[in-house]
Amino acid sequence: MRLPARSRPVRPRRVAAAVVALTLASSAAACSGGDDSGSSSQASTSPSPSPSPSPSTSPPASPSPSPTPQLRSALTGLPVTQLGRVLAVKVDNAPLARRFQVGLDSADVVYEEVAEAGLTRFLAVFASQPAPKIGPVRSVRESDLELLRQYGKVLFGFSGGNKGVLRTVARAQIVDVSYDAVPAAYDLRKGERRDAYNFYTSTSRLLTSRAGGETEKPVGFTFGALPAAAAAAPPVSSVAVPWSDKSSTGFTYDANNLVWLRSNNGTPATMSDGARMRAGTVIVQYVATRQSQYVDVAGSRTPYSVTIGGGKAEIYREGRKIVGQWVRPTATHGTRFVYAGGTDIPLKPGPVWVLLVPQGVRITNT
């Protein structure tokens, strides 16, 4: 007879399976990582593994930017905030005009060249700083155009000139800001006649009078420290240039202020505003001279200083004299001042005066 289902005995195979299932469940509970306080003591006392380090969230350090090179004037070697347009102005140096001279202390470069009657005249080049007043402004000469070509197409201020020279100026690579071209940019000295040596102007008036003109660019100058060989040479305290029996130029070294102070015929050169004419570097550039094809108002042939080619040069800086050469292959090339081997002679940063001395003139030093 069959027994009721609930009274039916459990078969051995089913009991074994139940035991295995219970054992596996107990093992799983013992190995779980839960917070149950009934977990085995072994699970609660085992050391926890060290946590892995979290990856850094900080961005990598950026490399420091390279410092911006200091902008320097190509004409003086001094720091500037921007490169200016080049302006050249012809300035009188006749004895009667000297007490009225002004503005030359603001020029980057001043050229002194021989003129008629054994006198000299200045060609002042401005780019890095303003001059509120410049003068007395004088007339153009043919050789000025050759000299200025190395600066590019620049603004050129002057008071007039021979008709032939003015025709040459009209064809030249310059921006004409002469009195004839922009008369409103010039003043006549109060109470004086309308002579050429009575005209005055300023950098701002000329630079705003006409558009165009190139900014400054290298013209052959190299600036740097005094070379060791020059520093070891005997000092030179003065240089004197006898242009003629009527005119001489001198520079005396001021060791306290590290500048060369100018004199005319032995008299300190002081401008009308009281400023003393001075230079950081003085260059004696020996040049060939010939007669210009044009004459002045008195009918005299104008000397022409040849500034293309090469020749002897003397550089005076920091109380020392450096003998070298000047080289300028073409009109558009700058004028380099070099040692015999061709290495550039460094100039002292600051205003530069260049004396275009005729070959054969004997200068003296002390």
Summary of the structure (lengths in Angstrom):
residues: 366
radius of gyration: 42.5
end to end distance: 151.9
largest distance: 163.7
contacts: 1051
relative contact order: 0.15
helix: 21%
strand: 31%
